[in-house]
Amino acid sequence: MKLVLSLALALFAFVPNALAQDYPNRVITLVVPFTPGGPSDTTGRLIAGPMAKALGQQIVIENATGAGGTIGTNRVAKSKPDGYTLMVSGTGTHSTAEFLQKDLAYRSTDFEQIGLINISPMVLVARSAVPANTLKEFVDYLKANEKKVTEGDAGVGSISNLACALFHSVADVHPTVASYRGSPQATMDLVAGNIDFGCNQIVNIVQHIKTGKLKAYAVTSEKRSPMLPDVPTTAEAGMPQFNLLIWFGLSAPKGTPLPIVEKLNKALNVALEDPDVVKRFADLGYDVVPPPRRSPAYFDKYYKDEVAMWGKVLGGLAADKK
């Protein structure tokens, strides 16, 4: 009996390792749950090439959009946990969605976390014709023109939607909100002057700020962004409560064998050590996380802490609305 049990345990341990040795032997799909051209799409495409080279297998990007990123995220959560369906996870899909959608078909715990990729602040921006030039002036302008001002975001539950919701709460303003199907559309309408302001990621709007098409009031980090050195932090601008960072990571369906997760993590580390990838992320306003923060264990704790933080924030916002 002991011999049989020992053989069974040995076989159980052998199977995942055998799978990892053979992995990958076909194309890997990397799901981006938002539209092409947005921050998560950019992140996915930057890491896909170096990872594919490290793994010796092609990685194709699939943009599965809708419902603030939850449609594509649910598709990955329900996929076979064999390492061939991955996703670019983020604040909106993994830290906040379960607090915003009562009928959400997945939970953040339905994934194996492969590694944290990058972090970045949000930027509060407005169309260039808005007369306010500082954050304080902008808040005063909003309070005097609430019924006339429209804020645009990338969709209900997206990080731009949540960041601006936090801003509304902290500043005690109540503008009209227009939610789009992604950041590119919201940015396009903001530049065109069809909406008045928004909370966006640096990658989406830095060029529009530098060319004067958009006006930046503050970045939501503790330090100024090297991409926008003249834009103050929210603390410097007098609103320290409006402070948050967004993140992107690489995730797989729950149950993906640990040897495969570890193999993917090694490939991700190769991508994040690529000088071109690091430079391109920096040029877009992202900080690539350092090696000690790239392990599956670190990412697992990091996103759980984020879930706890956003649970408190969104609970407070809901209470404010009652």
N, C-alpha and C positions, 0 to 999 in steps of 0.2 A: 504493500500500500504506500509506504514512504517513497519507494522507488517511482511508482506511478505519479505521485504528487510532485516529486522533484522533476520528473520529465515534463509534466504539464507546465510547471512554473518556468522551466527552461524554455519550452516552446513559446509560452506567453511572452517572455522577454525577448525571444529571438525575432518574432514577427515584426514589431515596430522597427527594430534595427535593420532587418532585411529590407523593409519598405524604404527606409531612409537611404540605404546603400543604392537602391535602384532608382531613387527619386532625384531629379525629375526625369521622366522618360517621354513626356509629351508637353505640349504647350500649356503654360500657366496663364490663367485669366486674372488680371488685377482689376477689380471693380472700383470705379470712382463713382460715388453716389450723387454727383452733381454734374452740371453741364460742362462741356469742353471749354477751356479757357479760364476757368475759375481756379482758386488757390489749391483745392484738393487735386484737381486735374493736373495742374502744373507740378505739384509735389509727386504725384504718381509717375508722370512721364520722366521726371528727372532721375528717379531712382530705378526705373524699369530697365533701362539700357545696361548700366553697370551690374545690376543684379542678374540679368539674363546672361551676361558674359561670365559672371562668377559661377552660375549654376550650370552653364552649358546648355541652356534651353531657352526658347523664345518666351517672352512675357507680352501678352497683348492687353491693351487697355480697353475696358468696356465701361462706357458712361451709362449707368442705370439711374435715371434721374426721377425726381418727384417727391412730394411730401416732405420737404426739408431734408432730403437725403435718406429718409427711412425706407423707401422702396428698395433701393439698391442694397442698403444695409441688411434688410430682412432677407433679400435673396442670398446674400452670403451666409447669414446665420442658418439658413435652411439647406445650404449646400453640403455635399458630402465632405467630411473632414479628412481629406486626403492630400492637402497641400496644393491642389490645382485650382482652387478658387480662393483668392485673397482679396483684401480691400484696403483702401486708404481710409482709415478711421479718423475721427476728429471730434472736437468738442461737441459739435451739434448732434452727431450721430450716437456718440457713446457717453457723453456726460450729462446731456440735458433732455434728450428725446423722451425718456420714460417719465419725466415729470410733466411733459406737455401734452402727451397723447395717451388718453386713458385706454384706448383700444390698440396700443402698440403691439405688434405681433412678435417682437423680440425684446430682450433685455440686454444690457451691456455685459452681463455675465455669460452670454451665449457665444463668447469668442475666446480664442487663445490669443494672447497678445505677443506679437513677435518682436516689436521694438518701437520705441519712440523715435520720431524722425526730426522734427523741428518745432520751434515755438516762435510766436510773433505777437506783437500788440495789435490792437485795433486803432483806427484813426477816426476821429469825428470830423467830418467834412461837410461843406455846404457848397452850393453853386456860387460862382464868383460874384453874382449880382447881389447876394445877401449883404446888407450894409454892415453887419457886425464884423469886427476885426479881432476880437478876443473871445475866449470862452464865456466870460462874464457878460460881455455885451450880447453874445449870441443867446444866452439863457434869457436875458431881459427882452431881447427881440422876440423869442418864442412866446414868452408869457404875454406879450402885447399883441401877438398876431396868431395865436393858436389855431383859430378857425380857418386861417388862410394858408397855413404852412403844412406841407406834406413831407413825411419821411419815407424813404424807400429802402427796402431790404431784399435779401436773396431768397426769401420764403419763410413762412411760419416755422419756427423751430431752428432756423439757420442761426449761425453765430452772429451775423449782422443784425438779425431780428432781436436776438437776446441781448446783445450789447446795447442796442438802442433802447430796449425795454428797461435795462438797468439805468441807462442815462435818464430816461423819462422819470423813473422813480426817484433817483437822486436829485435831479433838478426840479422835480415837481412840475413837469410840463406835460401837455396832453395833445400833441399834434395828430393830424390824420396820418394813418399808416397805409402805405401801398406795398404789398408783398409780391415779389416777382418769382420767376422759376429758377433764378440763379443770379450770381453776382454780375456777370457781364451785362445782362439786360438792365439791372438796376443802375449800374455805373453809367451805361449809355444814356439812360434817361436823365440821370443827374447832370452829366456833362451837357446834355441838350437843354437843360433848364426846365424839364417837364416835372421834376420833383425838386424839393428844396435842400434836403440834407440827408445824411445817412451815416452809419457806422460801418467802416469797411476795412479790409486788410490792405496793408501797404502795397502788396503785389498788384492789386487792382487799380490803385489810384495814384501811385507815386508820380508817374509821368504827367498826369493831369494836374497835380499840385505844382509840379516844377514849371509847367507851361502856363500856370495861372488860370487854367480852366476851372479848377476847384480851389476852395479856400479851406485850409486845415486849421483846426483849433487846438487839438491836443492828441497825444498818443497815450494809450492806456497802460503803460508800463512804468516801472520805477525809474528807468533811465531813458534818456532820449534815444531815438533811433538814429544810427549812423546815416540812414537813408534820408532822414528829415531832421537834420541837426538844429534847424531853426524853429522847429515845432516843439512847444513845451510839453512836458508830461501833464497828466490831469492833476497831479498833486501841485506842480508848479503853477498851474492855471487856477488853482483854488478849489479843486474838486477831487480830493484824494480818495473818496469813497468809490469813484468811478475808475476802478483799477482791475484789469483782467488781462490774461494772456490766453491765446488760443494755441492749440497744438494739433499736429498730425502724426499718425502712427501707422504701423502695418499690422493688420489683424487677420486671423484665420478662423474658420468655424470651430466651435467648441468640440474637443475630442480629437483634434489634429495631433497625431503622435508627436511626443516630445522630441525624438531625434529629427523629425522633419522641421519642427519649429526651430530647433537649434541650427539646422542647416540653413534655413531661411534667414535667421538672425545673422549668421556669419556673412551671408551674401549681402544683407542690408548694411552691415558694417563696412564691407568693401565699397559699396556705393557711397556711403557717407564719409569715406576717407578719400574719395576721388576729388582732387583739387578743383576740377571743373565744376563738379556738382556743388561743392562747398561755396565756390565763388558765385555761381548762378543763384544759389539760395540767398547769399548775402546781398547780391545785387537786387533781389526782390524783397529784401527786408526780413528774411528769416534767419534765425540763429540755429544752426545744426547743433543738436545736443551732443555733448562730449561723450567719449567712450563709456565712462562709468554709468551713464544714464541711458544706455542703449540696450541693456539686457532685457529679456522677457520678464524677469522678476521685477525689475525696476519699473517697467512700463505698467505691469499689472497693478502695482501699488499706486503709481502716479495717477492712473485713470480712476481708480477707486476713490482716491482723495479728491479728485475733481468732481466725481459724482456726488460725494458728500457735500462739497462746497456749493455746487450748483443747486443741490436739493434745498439748502438753506436760503440761497438767493432767490430761487423761484418761489419757494414757500413764502418768503417775505413779500415778493411782488404780488402774489395772489392775495395775501392778507391786506395789502394796500388797496386792492381793488374792491374789497368788500365794504 
